[in-house]
Amino acid sequence: MAIRLIKKDSFSTILKKYFSTKNDTLSLEPLSEIISSLKREELGVFTAYLKDNHKIKGNLVFYIHNIFKDKPFNLSLTEADILSENAFYPEFKKRLLNKILPPIENENTIWYLVDNVLVTPKKDLQFFQNSPEDKMDELFQLLEIDRFISNPHVKTELLFSLNILAWRVIGNALDVEVMKMAPEYRNFDNPFLALQNELDILNAEFKNNPDFKLKSTDQIYKQTRIYLEQCLEFVTIAFKNSSKYGISGKTNQSLLKIRQQLQRMADIMKLFVIDDERDYLINSKHLFFNILKYKSHKNNLRDLVSDSTRLMSHLITNHTAETGTHYITSTLRSYMKMFWKASGGGVIVGALCVLKMLYSYIPASDFAHAFLFSMNYAMGFVMIYLMHFSLATKQPAMTAATMAKVLAEGNGRNTYIEFAHVVSQLFRSQFIAFVGNVLWSFPVSLAIIYGLEILFKQNFAFEKSTRLLHDLNPFDSKAILHACIAGVFLFISGVISGNISNNSVFYQIPKRIAKNPFVNYFFGQRFAKQLSVYYSKNWAGIVSNFWFGVFLGATAPVGLFLGLDLDIRHITFAAGNFALGLYGKDFVISSYAFWISFITVFIIGFFNFAVSFGLSMLLAFRSRKVEMSEAREIFSEIFRYFVRNPFRFFFPLKSRLDERSKRMIDEITTGSTDH
C-alpha cells in the first residue's frame, strides 16, 4: 500500500469533493479521508451536516452500500485476534511478521477494506466508542445501515463463521492430549458435539427461511448458550487440572485457542437475537464494533505473550512454592536445622572455591576452563542438594513463589497480617542460611589452602590473591553487577526446576519408570518403584542445580571470549574467596581493603537475594494474578509488623500467629499429593 499523507481537509470539503454527484467508484480513498476528518470533529456536527444536505447524504449512502455490497467478512470473525498456530513461537513469529510486513489479502473482503481504510484501527475504534451513543445511532440511521444485521448476506456470513469456529473447536477439543486434561467429561455427553447438533438445527432453520430471526426466549438459542457455557467449563476444568496432570506448551495453546473460539461464537450468537425493533440497530452497531475490535488486536504481541505464558509460569511456581515451604523456619528446632543445613552447604562451597582456583592454574583454552569451572560448580551444587544441605541464595526463587501462593489464597487485612508473619519467618530463614553458609565457607577455604601449603610447600593462593581481593571491591570492580547476574541465574534455575517438574508430571515419567517392563524384568518391581519415587523427588532438583552450576562456571570464560567483563559473584563463594585472598597475602592487607572486602561479601549477598527474589516474585504474582495495586498495602503491613516485632525477623520467637501461618503453609503442600 502506498504511503498516504494525512489530509487536513474538513469533512464538508471532502463530501463536496466526492459526493456532489452520484459516485460509482469502489475506491476506498473517499471513506478513508472522511474517517480521518471525522476524528478532528464531533460526530454530532457530521450528522447535522448530513441532515442539512440530502443530496450529498444520498450519494454517500449509495457509495457506502456500493463498497460494502456482498463483501464477505467471515475472516474478520474467525481469524482476527484468535490464535492460528498450535504453538507459541510459530504464532509469535507470524504476528511479528504481519506487524512489520502486513500480508497480502483478498481485496474483495471486509478484512482488506478495514486494513486499508483504518490505518490505526485501535484509535479509530476508540473514537467511535467514545462518541455519544445517540449520535452513533443517528449516524447508522442516516447511512441506512441500522438494519444491516437483517440482510440475508450478513446472516449467511454470520452462520458460516459460526460453523467454521465450531468445526475448529471440535477438532481441537477432541485431541487426545486435550481430552486427557478433563477426565471428568469421560462419562458425560461431549458438550462440543452437542453444540454442533444445535448449530445443525440453526443451519436448517436458515435454509428453510433466510429471513429467520432468533428471540432470547427461543429454545434453540437457550440450548446453544448452555452448551457454549459447558464447553467453556470444560476448558476451565482442563486448566485447573494442569496442576495435577501437568501441561505441555502445545496443549496450553490449544486450550487458549478453544476458549477464544468459544467466546467468539458466543459473540456471534448474540447478533442473531432480535427481541424488539431496536435490536436491529443495536446488533448492527455491535457487529461494526466487534469487527473493529477484533481487527485492532489481530497482531497483538503483548496479549499473546501474556496469555500463553501465564499458565506455564503458574505451573513453574506451583512446584517451587511447594519446595519453598521447606525453607520456612517456624520453630527453634527448624531454625537450627536450617543453620546446620546451611553450614553443610558452606563446607562444600569452601572446597569448591579452592578447586576453582586450582583449575584456573591449568594451561587450557577458555572452553576448557568453562567446562572445568562448570563441572566444579555443578557437581558441588548437586552434592549439596543430594546431601540435603542448603545454599542460601537458592531459597529466594522458591520462597517468593510460596509467598505469592499464600497471598493469592487469602483475602482481606487479616491475610496481610498473617502474610507479614510468614515474611518474618522467611526472612529469618534467609538470615540464618546466610550465617551458616558464610560462617563455614570462610574457615573451610582457609583450612584447605593451609593444608595444601603444608603438603606441597607452596602458597597456591599467592598469585591469585590480588585479583580475589580486587573483585571484592565494588568501587574498583563490577562486583554488584556480577552479583546481579548470579541473581538472574538463581532465578533461572528455579524456573528450570519448575519446568522439569511440570514435564515430569505431564509425561508421567515416574509412572513410566515404575511400569517399565525392562526395569521390572531385570531389577525387580521393588527397585522400579524405588527408582520412580527417587526420580519424582530428586530429578528436578538435580537438573536445576546442575544447570545453575553450568551458568556460574561458564559466565566468566564466555565473557572473556566475547570481550565482555562478565562474571558472577555469590555470597558464599565471595566469603571463601575472601579467605583465599587474605591467606595469599599472609593476612597483611590494609584495614581499608579488609573492611571493604568484608562488607562487600554481604552486599553481594543482598543483590543475590534481591534480584532472584524480585524476579521470582514477579513471575509468581503474575502467574496467580495477584494485583500489583495491593503491593503498597502489603508492604506497609510488613513494615508495621517489623516495627512492632523486629527480632522475629532474625530469631524464632513464638507468636500467636504461628499456628495460622503453619496452616497456610500446609495448605500449599496439599496440592502436591497427586503429583
Salt bridges, closest charged atoms under 4 A:
GLU29 OE2 - LYS7 NZ 3.82
GLU33 OE2 - LYS7 NZ 3.88
GLU79 OE2 - ARG168 NH2 2.85
GLU91 OE2 - ARG95 NE 2.87
ASP115 OD2 - LYS295 NZ 3.25
ASP115 OD1 - LYS298 NZ 3.28
ASP124 OD1 - LYS39 NZ 2.47
GLU133 OE2 - ARG278 NH2 3.77
GLU133 OE2 - LYS285 NZ 3.81
ASP137 OD2 - ARG278 NH2 3.03
ASP137 OD1 - LYS285 NZ 2.62
GLU138 OE2 - LYS51 NZ 2.46
GLU138 OE1 - LYS135 NZ 3.89
GLU177 OE1 - LYS180 NZ 3.44
GLU229 OE2 - ARG225 NH2 3.89
GLU277 OE2 - ARG147 NH1 2.17
GLU418 OE1 - ARG660 NE 3.20
ASP471 OD2 - ARG467 NE 3.52
ASP471 OD1 - HIS470 ND1 3.53
ASP471 OD2 - ARG569 NH2 3.09
ASP565 OD2 - LYS478 NZ 3.27
ASP565 OD1 - HIS482 NE2 3.89
ASP567 OD2 - ARG569 NH1 3.23
GLU637 OE1 - ARG413 NH2 2.97
GLU637 OE1 - ARG640 NH2 2.68
GLU637 OE2 - ARG644 NH2 3.69
ASP658 OD1 - HIS421 NE2 2.69
ASP666 OD2 - LYS662 NZ 3.23
GLU667 OE2 - ARG660 NH1 3.98
